[in-house]
Each structure stands twice: as structure tokens, then as C-alpha cells.
Amino acid sequence: MSELRLNQLTGRWVTIVPGRAQRPTDFAPRSRVLDGPDDRPCPFCPGNEESTPPALETIDETGAWTIRVVPNLYPAFTGDDGFSVHHDGPVHVTADGTGLHEVFVYSPDHTSSLGDLDDDAAEQFMVALQRRFDAHAKLPHIRYTQAIVNHGREAGASLAHPHGQLMGLPFVPGEMLEEERAFARFAGGCVACTTIEAERSTGERVVFENDAVMVVCPYWSGTPFELLILPKVHAAHLQETEIETLTQIGRSLRDAMKILSTTLGDLAYNVGFHSAPHEHDGEYHWHIHIWPNLVTQAGFERGTGVMINVIPPEDAATALRASVSANVAH
């Protein structure tokens, strides 16, 4: 029988339907699509730096860069005029798409991925993100920063070279407003801190934990093998996190991706970093979402906003824990 579960971070219901898919191998592997013509150089590879705008930040400790942050050549958001709403008649409302759009090239290796980073690179990944979040927070026209990693064509990546994107927005997206309301109305204190304690008490959805984080298949998983990385230190903003903790989180994110690929094979995925809006001073706990792209949303999901998950998170966590010992240092 199917089961409805409430997503405490959004207030939305999800549907768990066990039995429609039985094993990780039931999911088709992702298709491999080339970036483009063979003679077109990758703009993110070392030696092709002139193909991108000048770097906003470069980590270069060994004579060759390890991380580059550059303005997006085709930005979705640009300009510093702030958020100004205009009414075009009785129902049409518009605003200029001001803000920032940056590309976060986190490895010089064209064939790498998040799960392939060594310890130093995994730590640098989070430290560089922290610096960009801090830089965005100081800009008066930026209210929220969204960091994402899209891996694979199915996940929305247009280039194979490992990279993420940072978007500084002049408004707070609806997803974040829902999460803020969820944190505000949760009666037990912080919903994330309470989740950590609740999941530890049963252990059935915990994939692994260490001093810095707990990695779980959330009780309200809307998609198969969805992961939630919860920092154990309560902080509303990613940029408020101490460096020692942040570096451990970077390695844990890398380990989570290794576990997914060991269990499911080469897969497309999205990673989203949810931090409080920059001027936010209410209850919030920053966290990281990982969404493997194993299924396609159909009409019911798009029409209702109610996700159907064919792999109960308890089953997903059991499968993932089998790969922990080979991918997580103890």
C-alpha cells in the first residue's frame, strides 16, 4: 500500500509507493552525450582560460589552478539595480532579471566529478563556496544565493567538465520561503537538529555520520535515493560555518557522491545548497540536497506538486550503507 509522508522542510506531501521498482539496477544508466563537435575545446579545461571571462577567484597553490570562479558567459541574472516590480496591466507582473550568475569550476580534470575529488580538493570546494557566499552577502542588491551542481545531461548540465553554478538573486525563491515558514512553525525547536536526533534514534535512514554531518535518505524523500546532508553545528548561513567544520562537510559531500556512484553506477544528479537568505535572522539550519536523476516527473507530479517515490528511503539507505565501508574513511 502507498503511504503519504509530510516533508517537514516544505510542508508538502510526498507519496511512497514501494514495489514499483525493486533494485538499484532497475534504473536505466544515464545516456552519454558529447559536449559538441570534437574540435571545439572545453572552455573550462586548463589552457583554455581565454574562453571564459576573467576569473573572479582562482585557487592556485601549486602553480596550476585547482578551482576557478568566472562570470557566466550567458547569465540568467545580471545587473545591480535591485528588484523593481512593474505591472503590465491587471494580471501581468514583471521585474528586471538583475543579480549575479557565476560558474564554479571545481576541478581542472575534464573527466572528474564530485565523487572523484581528493581530500584537499573536497575541502577547497566548500571553502571557495563559503567565500563566494560571503561576497554575495555583502552586495546590497543580492538577497539570496543559490549554489547548484548539475552532473549529466539529464540533470541539466550542458558541458561535461565538472562545474557548478552560483546565482545571486534579488529576491528570495518560493522554495526557500516555504522552508523558512517550515522552520518558523516547527514546534520542537530546529527541524533540522530535531531530524538529526530522530534519525539517530532509529538509524534506518542514516547512510553515515561523522563529527560534522549526518547523511540521510530523508523520511520524506520525493525521489529514489535522495540524500540530505545535515551539518551538526546549527548555523543559518553556510558562510557562518567554521573552516574546520566546513572542510569535513566537503569530504562528506564527496563521500556521499562516491557511495551513490558505487551503488547505482554512473548517474546524473543535482546538488543544491540551501542557506538562509542573506538578511535572514530567523530560525534556519543550512543543509545540502542531493537528487539523483533516476526517474522522470510525469503529469501527476507536475499537475499536483506531489512527488511519487518508488523506493522507500529506508530501502535506499540500506542499499547505500552497503557501500559505506569502501568509500568513507573511519
ROVO-446116 format. One record per residue (C-alpha): x, y, z; residue in one letter. Coordinates in steps of 0.02 Angstrom, whole numbers, padded with zeros to 5 digits, always signed. Layout:
# ROVO-446116
XYZA;...
This chain:
# ROVO-446116
+00000+00000+00000M;+00063+00175-00038S;+00098+00297+00103E;+00091+00487+00114L;+00231+00572+00210R;+00246+00756+00253L;+00404+00846+00200N;+00442+00948+00356Q;+00557+01065+00259L;+00423+01121+00137T;+00254+01072+00208G;+00217+00969+00051R;+00160+00788+00047W;+00256+00654-00045V;+00194+00480-00092T;+00298+00325-00056I;+00247+00181-00170V;+00354+00027-00133P;+00363-00115-00256G;+00359-00019-00421R;+00549-00030-00430A;+00641-00164-00333Q;+00829-00140-00353R;+00954-00004-00399P;+00985-00097-00562T;+00803-00068-00612D;+00852+00109-00659F;+00923+00136-00832A;+01100+00207-00839P;+01116+00385-00898R;+01150+00419-01080S;+01317+00490-01129R;+01306+00642-01241V;+01459+00734-01304L;+01477+00920-01269D;+01483+00961-01453G;+01597+00945-01604P;+01761+00854-01570D;+01862+01007-01625D;+01781+01125-01500R;+01896+01148-01348P;+01819+01138-01175C;+01815+01316-01105P;+01842+01252-00928F;+01999+01148-00959C;+02172+01216-00913P;+02248+01309-01059G;+02080+01374-01120N;+02058+01510-00989E;+02039+01642-01126E;+01874+01558-01173S;+01792+01624-01014T;+01778+01799-00940P;+01918+01844-00817P;+01910+01741-00658A;+01827+01814-00504L;+01927+01694-00397E;+02063+01565-00426T;+02136+01440-00304I;+02315+01416-00363D;+02430+01341-00234E;+02539+01227-00341T;+02574+01332-00496G;+02416+01272-00583A;+02238+01318-00534W;+02127+01194-00443T;+01967+01298-00435I;+01909+01443-00543R;+01755+01552-00521V;+01709+01650-00677V;+01558+01753-00733P;+01436+01650-00835N;+01455+01693-01019L;+01266+01676-01041Y;+01198+01737-00874P;+01019+01711-00819A;+01038+01858-00699F;+01143+02015-00724T;+01146+02194-00662G;+01147+02280-00494D;+00989+02386-00499D;+00899+02281-00369G;+00723+02211-00377F;+00594+02326-00454S;+00421+02258-00496V;+00319+02327-00641H;+00135+02296-00682H;+00090+02270-00864D;-00097+02277-00847G;-00211+02197-00717P;-00130+02024-00709V;+00043+02035-00788H;+00186+02073-00668V;+00368+02084-00719T;+00538+02132-00648A;+00712+02151-00721D;+00819+01994-00703G;+00956+02078-00605T;+01084+01986-00499G;+01239+01878-00522L;+01272+01717-00616H;+01440+01633-00592E;+01518+01469-00647V;+01610+01370-00514F;+01740+01259-00599V;+01791+01147-00454Y;+01917+01034-00543S;+02040+01055-00686P;+02011+00872-00734D;+01884+00862-00875H;+01831+00684-00831T;+01815+00710-00643S;+01660+00731-00535S;+01617+00774-00355L;+01644+00594-00303G;+01820+00592-00376D;+01892+00738-00276L;+02035+00703-00157D;+02029+00768+00021D;+02113+00934-00019D;+02002+00968-00170A;+01845+00920-00073A;+01893+01041+00066E;+01934+01181-00058Q;+01765+01155-00140F;+01672+01208+00017M;+01794+01344+00069V;+01781+01425-00103A;+01591+01416-00094L;+01597+01500+00076Q;+01699+01644+00006R;+01577+01670-00138R;+01426+01665-00021F;+01512+01794+00089D;+01550+01905-00061A;+01369+01896-00119H;+01303+01935+00055A;+01397+02100+00054K;+01307+02161-00102L;+01151+02265-00062P;+01052+02204-00213H;+01078+02017-00179I;+00952+01940-00059R;+00986+01755-00087Y;+01124+01647-00161T;+01088+01478-00239Q;+01233+01360-00270A;+01200+01206-00377I;+01295+01066-00462V;+01215+00983-00613N;+01303+00824-00669H;+01248+00740-00829G;+01140+00794-00974R;+00982+00729-00889E;+01020+00841-00739A;+01036+00996-00847G;+01224+01005-00873A;+01269+01074-01045S;+01456+01041-01026L;+01538+00882-00963A;+01680+00969-00871H;+01641+00966-00683P;+01569+01132-00630H;+01433+01212-00526G;+01340+01375-00534Q;+01313+01516-00411L;+01165+01631-00435M;+01145+01787-00332G;+00961+01835-00337L;+00875+01999-00296P;+00728+01902-00222F;+00701+01750-00110V;+00637+01600-00211P;+00474+01516-00162G;+00560+01354-00112E;+00662+01448+00017M;+00511+01544+00079L;+00425+01377+00109E;+00575+01312+00204E;+00583+01470+00309E;+00399+01452+00354R;+00428+01269+00398A;+00571+01313+00516F;+00467+01453+00594A;+00314+01344+00629R;+00405+01188+00691F;+00361+01172+00874A;+00507+01064+00927G;+00643+01194+00900G;+00751+01174+00744C;+00676+01049+00622V;+00850+01001+00557A;+00927+00974+00729C;+00773+00875+00782T;+00786+00771+00623T;+00966+00726+00665I;+00915+00663+00837E;+00761+00572+00771A;+00858+00484+00633E;+00997+00433+00752R;+00870+00352+00867S;+00817+00227+00734T;+00965+00227+00614G;+00859+00153+00474E;+00878+00301+00356R;+01055+00354+00407V;+01184+00319+00272V;+01332+00378+00376F;+01377+00512+00503E;+01535+00588+00575N;+01581+00732+00689D;+01525+00860+00560A;+01370+00793+00473V;+01234+00663+00462M;+01192+00598+00287V;+01017+00526+00274V;+00889+00470+00148C;+00757+00588+00217P;+00595+00515+00284Y;+00502+00623+00158W;+00611+00579+00007S;+00520+00630-00150G;+00637+00540-00271T;+00731+00374-00263P;+00896+00380-00167F;+00876+00565-00123E;+01004+00618+00008L;+01005+00757+00136L;+01169+00815+00213I;+01137+00896+00383L;+01281+00990+00468P;+01279+00952+00653K;+01329+01129+00703V;+01174+01238+00696H;+01200+01387+00581A;+01078+01480+00470A;+01206+01531+00340H;+01337+01424+00253L;+01462+01567+00267Q;+01446+01566+00458E;+01519+01390+00472T;+01693+01368+00546E;+01827+01316+00423I;+01868+01153+00513E;+01685+01100+00505T;+01667+01159+00326L;+01814+01054+00266T;+01740+00899+00347Q;+01575+00937+00260I;+01667+00947+00095G;+01741+00774+00119R;+01571+00706+00174S;+01488+00776+00017L;+01623+00691-00087R;+01597+00527+00007D;+01408+00535-00018A;+01433+00553-00206M;+01555+00406-00207K;+01429+00298-00114I;+01292+00342-00239L;+01400+00301-00390S;+01462+00138-00311T;+01282+00085-00277T;+01197+00150-00434L;+01336+00165-00562G;+01367+00320-00667D;+01216+00430-00639L;+01158+00606-00671A;+01121+00710-00517Y;+01083+00882-00447N;+01158+00953-00289V;+01078+01104-00206G;+01149+01206-00062F;+01012+01285+00043H;+01071+01428+00153S;+00964+01562+00233A;+00932+01722+00136P;+01071+01846+00170H;+00967+01964+00278E;+00877+01823+00368H;+00888+01822+00558D;+00755+01693+00599G;+00762+01507+00632E;+00852+01409+00495Y;+00984+01274+00476H;+01082+01267+00313W;+01094+01099+00225H;+01133+01011+00061I;+01012+00914-00051H;+01068+00778-00172I;+00941+00723-00302W;+00992+00577-00415P;+00905+00590-00584N;+00836+00413-00593L;+00655+00447-00640V;+00559+00575-00742T;+00421+00682-00673Q;+00255+00640-00753A;+00089+00731-00765G;+00033+00692-00588F;+00191+00766-00510E;+00186+00920-00621R;-00001+00944-00600G;-00008+00923-00411T;+00168+00956-00348G;+00156+00790-00255V;+00307+00681-00289M;+00293+00491-00307I;+00443+00394-00244N;+00453+00209-00291V;+00599+00170-00174I;+00560+00194+00011P;+00702+00291+00093P;+00729+00150+00217E;+00767+00032+00072D;+00877+00161-00013A;+00978+00189+00146A;+01003+00002+00169T;+01070-00014-00008A;+01184+00137+00012L;+01254+00081+00180R;+01323-00074+00093A;+01444+00042+00001S;+01496+00149+00151V;+01644+00045+00210S;+01727+00054+00039A;+01704+00242+00019N;+01710+00327+00189V;+01869+00341+00291A;+01849+00300+00476H;
